[in-house]
Amino acid sequence: MAVPKKKTSKMRRRMRRSHQAMVKLFLARCTHCNAAIPAHRICHNCGHYAGKAVVTTGEN
């Protein structure tokens, strides 16, 4: 079994983990119903995307 020859320093360990940070989700506003939705996604509230009805929901 492979065993590390030397202890990994705190700086090297933190540099390796720097890519694992959580990213804040950017929310845009739906142009039809003004609900907060992730960018470039269909609105779950009204079913519109880019001003066009894409999915029919109970409200339509």
Secondary structure, 3 states (H helix, E strand, C coil): CCCCCCCCCHHHHHHHHHHHCCCCCCEEECCCCCCEEECCCCCCCCCEECCEECCCCCCC
